[in-house]
Structure formats: structure tokens, C-alpha cells
């Protein structure tokens, strides 16, 4: 397939009017993406509001993609399965798909892209480009920066994932459960969760699959190998859902091929696009460590608490926090779209 060239301004379709879809619209506006039209598509037509601006939502049909250059599919957080249902029709009408869902991530014919890491993989797309899982995106931006300098052999990651990653209903369920627990001392309905999430943490929020790993943990392993282009990197994840509204936190342990000190890692992070170092020397809003309330609404992955492994000179530990609706979903998709337009410039 011949790679499509774009001439700005372009027509962009946003498929899905849920949390991720609305965030895509917000980011397109905030970053002044060179669009001539944002066409919002969903299961049914209606009017939505994003930052005080009204957008007409049209029903998703094959013909709704006529004239669309880039189609941003919000994925499982938006219209589940829409990229599979309408993807071929959108491509047939000349659009390039950027899918936030999981349907195409491991397809060998589809590039899985984090622009700060593997923008070069856009060169071989065949009409579809996949967005990674939110936890993978937040973890790999800083890890890849270290990998480029000293090589990474092993990653041990424990996640602390916000409920917004499970959708708008999950956020509401946390609010309701918290109120019930405080007022009555008990929760009457778990909602979308397998157990109480208010004042609790869940390791069973995802389906357990082969070798006792959850499907969320397996995504991190497989996506890391594909994005980094190296299946030899050992990845050991544990995914946990926590009672936080937005922004995923991650404890990241890396074993490196060459020795690296926390000070050297900090200097790398300071120079890495998409990463912001937060510590005593580089506070954010007066805070000296990354927190979800600091990362929510931010584009950068916040990194801090960098320290050495006291027993292994070729290992580091750090804490990373990223907005799962932005870098973990909508922002990364828009950045891919920006790269497509930029790569079309003469």
C-alpha cells in the first residue's frame, strides 16, 4: 500500500464520544492541530460539550468517513470494536486509522507507536496504526530513554492504575462506593469492579490468563517487546487498580547492561521529550515527587524517586506517573497524527 500523504489542513474523525474521545477533541484544540474539520462519530447522534464548545456527534456509518484523512478511534474506552467494524470502510474511503483499542496492537502488519520512541515505524503502516496500552505508554517513555544510553535487560513494574482507565462508569462507581462506605460502613454494589474499590486495591480487575498473569500484564510484556523491537528484554509486571480517579502510577525497576547512577538517569530524564523530572531540585507546583493529582491533565510523564539498587550496581528504581487519558490514550494518538502530517511536508 502506498503511504498516504497529507496536505494540511486535514479532516479528522474522532470515533467515540466518551472520556477518551472527548480528550482527543480537547487535545486537538489545545495543540492547534492543523484541521479543517473535526468530525465526531459515535453510536448515536447528539450534541456534546468539550470545554464549553459544542460538537455535533454523527452516527458512525461507512459513509460518515467520506472525505476523512485521519480517523482517531477512541478504542475500548470509547466505542468498543468500532475500529474493527468500520476500519476497512474508513481506509477504503482514504482515511488512515489510529486506533486506541487493543484489536490491532499485536498484528504484525500494524505498527504500534509511541512517537518519542519508534516514530520510524510509521513508515511501514498499511492504513492502520495502533496506540499502546496506557500503562505501557507511561512506563516506556522514560525506560526507552535509559535504554538508548545504557541498554535495559529487565523491567519489573508494579502499576497503581486509576479507575478512569476502566471508563466513566468506573469513576462514578468509586464516588458512590466511597460515599456509602463513609456513611454506612459498607458498599452495596461493586458496579463494574469485581470487588469493592473504595478504600481498597484490586489485583483481580483483569482476566487472569496463562501462567497466572492478567491480560493487562501480558499486554505490557508483548507491547514492550514490539515497541522496543527487542524480545530479549525481560518484563515482569503486576497490575493493580487503586481508588484514584485519574492518572496511573508505576513503580519501575530496571536492570541495565551498563552501570548508571541515579544522577546520570536524572540528567537523561531532564533531556527526554515527554518526561518531566519531579524531585527536590525540580519541584512541580511545590511538590517534590510525582503524584496522580499532579499528572492529571498533564502531557508529560512525571518521574521521580530515582534510586539505585543497593545490591546491584547495574539497576535503578524510579516512580512514574502519567495521565492515562492523555499520554496513555488520546495524546499519544494525536501525536501520531501530528507525525503523519509532519512527515508529509515537502
C-alpha positions as CSV (number, residue, x, y, z in Angstrom):
1,X,0.0,0.0,0.0
2,X,1.3,3.4,-0.9
3,X,1.7,5.6,2.1
4,X,-0.8,8.4,2.1
5,X,0.5,12.0,2.0
6,X,-1.5,14.7,3.8
7,X,-1.8,18.3,2.9
8,X,-2.8,20.5,5.9
9,X,-5.4,21.3,6.9
10,X,-6.9,17.9,7.2
11,X,-10.3,16.4,8.1
12,X,-10.1,14.4,11.3
13,X,-12.7,12.0,12.5
14,X,-12.9,11.2,16.3
15,X,-14.8,7.9,16.7
16,X,-16.2,7.7,20.2
17,X,-17.7,10.4,22.4
18,X,-16.7,9.0,25.8
19,X,-13.9,10.1,28.0
20,X,-11.1,9.3,25.6
21,X,-13.0,10.7,22.6
22,X,-13.6,14.0,24.4
23,X,-10.0,14.1,25.4
24,X,-8.9,13.6,21.8
25,X,-11.1,16.6,20.8
26,X,-9.7,18.7,23.7
27,X,-6.1,17.9,22.7
28,X,-6.6,18.6,19.0
29,X,-7.8,22.0,20.0
30,X,-5.1,22.6,22.7
31,X,-2.3,21.6,20.4
32,X,-3.7,23.6,17.5
33,X,-3.7,20.6,15.2
34,X,-4.0,21.7,11.6
35,X,-7.5,20.5,10.9
36,X,-10.2,22.0,8.7
37,X,-12.9,19.8,10.3
38,X,-13.3,17.6,13.4
39,X,-16.0,15.1,12.7
40,X,-17.2,13.4,15.8
41,X,-18.8,10.0,15.3
42,X,-20.5,7.6,17.8
43,X,-23.3,5.1,18.1
44,X,-26.0,7.7,18.1
45,X,-26.2,11.4,17.0
46,X,-26.3,14.1,19.7
47,X,-24.6,17.2,20.9
48,X,-21.7,17.1,23.3
49,X,-19.8,19.8,25.1
50,X,-16.0,19.9,25.4
51,X,-14.5,22.8,27.3
52,X,-17.6,24.9,26.7
53,X,-17.7,24.3,22.9
54,X,-20.5,22.3,21.3
55,X,-19.8,19.5,18.8
56,X,-22.4,17.7,16.7
57,X,-22.0,13.9,17.0
58,X,-23.0,11.9,14.0
59,X,-23.9,8.3,13.8
60,X,-21.0,6.1,12.8
61,X,-21.6,4.7,9.3
62,X,-19.3,3.8,6.5
63,X,-20.3,7.0,4.6
64,X,-19.5,9.1,7.6
65,X,-15.8,8.6,6.7
66,X,-16.2,10.2,3.3
67,X,-13.5,12.9,3.0
68,X,-11.8,11.9,6.3
69,X,-8.0,12.0,6.2
70,X,-7.2,10.7,9.7
71,X,-9.6,8.7,11.9
72,X,-8.9,8.6,15.6
73,X,-10.7,5.7,17.2
74,X,-11.1,6.1,20.9
75,X,-10.9,2.3,21.4
76,X,-12.3,0.2,24.2
77,X,-12.7,3.3,26.4
78,X,-15.0,4.7,23.7
79,X,-16.9,2.8,21.0
80,X,-15.7,-0.8,21.6
81,X,-15.0,-2.7,18.4
82,X,-15.6,0.3,16.2
83,X,-12.2,0.1,14.5
84,X,-12.9,-3.5,13.6
85,X,-16.4,-2.7,12.5
86,X,-15.7,0.4,10.4
87,X,-11.9,0.4,9.9
88,X,-11.9,-1.2,6.5
89,X,-14.6,1.1,5.3
90,X,-12.7,4.2,6.6
91,X,-9.5,3.0,4.9
92,X,-11.4,2.3,1.6
93,X,-12.5,6.0,1.7
94,X,-9.0,7.2,2.1
95,X,-8.6,7.6,5.8
96,X,-5.6,6.5,8.0
97,X,-6.7,4.8,11.2
98,X,-5.1,5.5,14.6
99,X,-6.7,3.0,17.0
100,X,-6.6,3.3,20.8
101,X,-8.2,-0.1,21.2
102,X,-6.3,-3.4,21.6
103,X,-7.6,-5.1,18.4
104,X,-4.6,-4.3,16.2
105,X,-1.8,-3.8,18.7
106,X,-0.2,-7.2,18.2
107,X,-0.9,-7.5,14.5
108,X,2.5,-7.9,12.8
109,X,1.3,-5.8,9.9
110,X,0.3,-2.8,12.1
111,X,2.9,-0.6,13.8
112,X,2.4,0.0,17.5
113,X,3.8,3.5,18.1
114,X,4.9,5.8,20.8
115,X,6.3,8.8,18.8
116,X,9.1,9.6,21.3
117,X,10.4,6.0,20.8
118,X,9.6,4.5,17.4
119,X,8.2,7.1,15.1
120,X,10.2,5.4,12.4
121,X,7.7,2.5,12.4
122,X,5.1,4.8,10.8
123,X,7.0,4.4,7.6
124,X,5.5,0.9,7.1
125,X,1.9,1.3,8.1
126,X,-0.7,0.0,5.7
127,X,-3.6,2.3,6.8
128,X,-3.8,1.3,10.5
129,X,-1.6,2.5,13.3
130,X,-2.1,1.2,16.9
131,X,-1.9,3.1,20.2
132,X,-0.3,1.2,23.1
133,X,-1.9,0.3,26.4
134,X,-1.9,3.3,28.8
135,X,0.4,1.6,31.3
136,X,2.9,0.7,28.6
137,X,3.0,4.2,27.3
138,X,3.7,5.8,30.6
139,X,6.4,3.3,31.5
140,X,8.2,3.1,28.2
141,X,8.8,6.8,27.5
142,X,11.3,7.1,30.4
143,X,12.6,3.5,30.2
144,X,13.4,3.9,26.5
145,X,15.4,6.9,27.2
146,X,17.6,4.9,29.6
147,X,17.7,2.0,27.1
148,X,19.1,4.3,24.4
149,X,22.0,5.2,26.7
150,X,23.0,2.1,28.6
151,X,20.7,-0.7,27.4
152,X,17.9,-2.3,29.5
153,X,17.9,-6.0,30.2
154,X,15.0,-6.4,32.6
155,X,12.0,-4.4,33.7
156,X,10.0,-5.2,36.9
157,X,6.9,-3.0,37.0
158,X,4.0,-2.7,39.5
159,X,1.2,-0.4,38.5
160,X,-1.2,1.7,40.5
161,X,-4.0,2.2,38.0
162,X,-6.7,4.9,38.3
163,X,-10.3,3.9,37.8
164,X,-10.7,6.2,34.8
165,X,-8.8,3.6,32.9
166,X,-11.9,1.4,33.3
167,X,-14.2,4.1,31.9
168,X,-16.6,6.8,33.1
169,X,-18.9,4.3,34.8
170,X,-15.9,3.2,37.0
171,X,-15.2,6.8,38.1
172,X,-18.9,7.1,39.2
173,X,-18.8,3.8,40.9
174,X,-15.8,4.9,43.0
175,X,-17.7,8.0,44.0
176,X,-20.8,6.1,45.0
177,X,-18.8,3.4,46.9
178,X,-16.8,6.0,48.8
179,X,-19.9,7.8,49.9
180,X,-21.6,4.6,51.0
181,X,-18.5,3.3,52.9
182,X,-18.1,6.6,54.8
183,X,-21.8,6.9,55.6
184,X,-22.8,3.3,56.2
185,X,-19.5,1.4,56.6
186,X,-20.4,-0.9,53.8
187,X,-20.7,-1.0,50.0
188,X,-23.9,-2.3,48.5
189,X,-22.9,-2.7,44.8
190,X,-19.4,-3.2,43.3
191,X,-20.6,-1.8,39.9
192,X,-18.1,-2.5,37.1
193,X,-15.5,-3.8,39.6
194,X,-15.1,-7.5,40.8
195,X,-14.9,-6.3,44.4
196,X,-15.0,-3.1,46.4
197,X,-12.6,-0.4,45.0
198,X,-13.3,2.3,47.6
199,X,-10.6,2.3,50.2
200,X,-9.2,-0.9,48.7
201,X,-6.8,-2.1,45.9
202,X,-7.6,-4.8,43.4
203,X,-5.3,-7.2,41.6
204,X,-8.2,-9.1,40.1
205,X,-9.6,-6.3,38.0
206,X,-8.5,-8.1,34.8
207,X,-8.9,-11.5,33.4
208,X,-6.3,-14.0,34.6
209,X,-4.7,-15.9,31.7
210,X,-1.7,-18.0,31.0
211,X,0.8,-18.7,33.8
212,X,-1.3,-16.7,36.3
213,X,-0.7,-13.3,34.5
214,X,-3.6,-11.0,33.8
215,X,-4.4,-9.9,30.3
216,X,-3.3,-6.4,31.3
217,X,0.1,-7.7,32.4
218,X,0.5,-9.7,29.2
219,X,-0.2,-6.6,27.2
220,X,2.6,-4.8,28.9
221,X,5.0,-7.6,28.1
222,X,4.1,-8.0,24.5
223,X,3.7,-4.3,23.7
224,X,7.1,-3.5,25.3
225,X,8.8,-6.1,23.0
226,X,7.1,-4.8,19.9
227,X,7.6,-1.1,20.5
228,X,11.2,-1.5,21.7
229,X,11.9,-4.0,18.9
230,X,13.6,-6.4,21.4
231,X,12.0,-9.6,22.7
232,X,15.1,-10.3,24.9
233,X,14.1,-7.6,27.4
234,X,12.6,-9.4,30.4
235,X,9.4,-7.8,31.6
236,X,7.8,-8.8,34.9
237,X,4.5,-6.8,35.5
238,X,2.0,-6.7,38.3
239,X,-1.1,-4.6,37.6
240,X,-3.2,-3.1,40.4
241,X,-6.3,-1.0,40.4
242,X,-6.4,1.7,43.1
243,X,-9.1,4.2,44.3
244,X,-7.7,7.1,42.4
245,X,-9.8,9.0,39.8
246,X,-7.2,9.7,37.1
247,X,-3.6,9.1,36.2
248,X,-1.7,5.8,36.6
249,X,1.3,5.5,38.8
250,X,4.0,2.9,38.3
251,X,7.0,1.6,40.3
252,X,9.7,0.7,37.8
253,X,12.8,-1.4,38.4
254,X,15.3,-1.7,35.6
255,X,18.4,-3.8,35.2
256,X,20.8,-2.2,32.7
257,X,23.6,-3.5,30.6
258,X,26.0,-0.8,31.7
259,X,26.3,0.9,35.1
260,X,24.2,4.1,35.5
261,X,23.8,6.3,38.6
262,X,20.6,8.0,39.8
263,X,22.2,11.3,39.0
264,X,23.0,10.2,35.4
265,X,19.5,8.9,35.0
266,X,18.1,12.2,36.2
267,X,20.1,14.1,33.6
268,X,18.7,11.8,30.9
269,X,15.2,12.4,32.0
270,X,15.7,16.2,32.0
271,X,16.6,16.0,28.3
272,X,13.9,13.5,27.3
273,X,10.8,14.8,25.4
274,X,7.6,13.7,27.1
275,X,9.3,13.3,30.5
276,X,9.3,15.7,33.4
277,X,11.6,15.1,36.4
278,X,10.0,16.0,39.8
279,X,12.2,16.0,42.8
280,X,13.7,18.4,45.4
281,X,15.6,20.2,42.8
282,X,12.8,20.2,40.2
283,X,9.5,20.6,42.1
284,X,6.2,20.8,40.4
285,X,3.5,23.0,42.0
286,X,5.6,22.9,45.1
287,X,5.6,19.1,45.3
288,X,8.8,17.1,45.2
289,X,7.5,13.7,44.0
290,X,5.2,12.6,41.2
291,X,1.6,12.1,42.2
292,X,-1.6,11.4,40.2
293,X,-3.1,14.8,41.2
294,X,0.0,16.5,39.6
295,X,0.0,14.3,36.5
296,X,-3.8,14.6,35.8
297,X,-4.3,16.9,32.8
298,X,-0.6,17.0,32.0
299,X,1.1,15.7,28.8
300,X,4.4,14.7,30.3
301,X,5.1,11.5,32.3
302,X,6.3,12.6,35.7
303,X,9.3,10.8,37.0
304,X,10.9,10.9,40.5
305,X,12.1,8.9,43.5
306,X,15.1,7.7,41.4
307,X,17.4,5.5,43.4
308,X,20.0,2.8,43.0
309,X,19.6,-0.9,43.8
310,X,21.8,-1.3,46.9
311,X,22.7,-4.8,45.8
312,X,23.1,-4.4,42.1
313,X,25.2,-1.6,40.5
314,X,23.5,-2.1,37.2
315,X,20.0,-1.4,38.4
316,X,17.7,1.5,39.2
317,X,14.3,2.1,40.7
318,X,12.0,5.1,39.9
319,X,8.4,6.2,40.2
320,X,6.5,7.3,37.1
321,X,3.0,8.8,36.9
322,X,1.1,9.6,33.6
323,X,-2.3,10.7,32.8
324,X,-3.9,7.6,31.3
325,X,-6.4,9.6,29.3
326,X,-3.8,11.8,27.7
327,X,-0.3,10.1,27.1
328,X,-1.9,6.8,27.8
329,X,-4.5,7.3,25.1
330,X,-5.7,10.5,23.5
331,X,-2.5,12.5,23.5
332,X,-0.4,9.7,22.0
333,X,-3.0,9.2,19.2
334,X,-2.9,12.9,18.4
335,X,0.9,12.9,18.4
336,X,0.9,10.1,15.9
337,X,-1.5,12.2,13.7
338,X,0.9,15.1,14.0
339,X,3.8,12.9,12.9
340,X,1.8,11.8,9.9
341,X,1.1,15.4,8.8
342,X,4.7,16.4,9.5
343,X,6.1,13.5,7.5
344,X,4.0,14.7,4.5
345,X,5.7,18.1,4.4
346,X,7.9,18.6,1.3
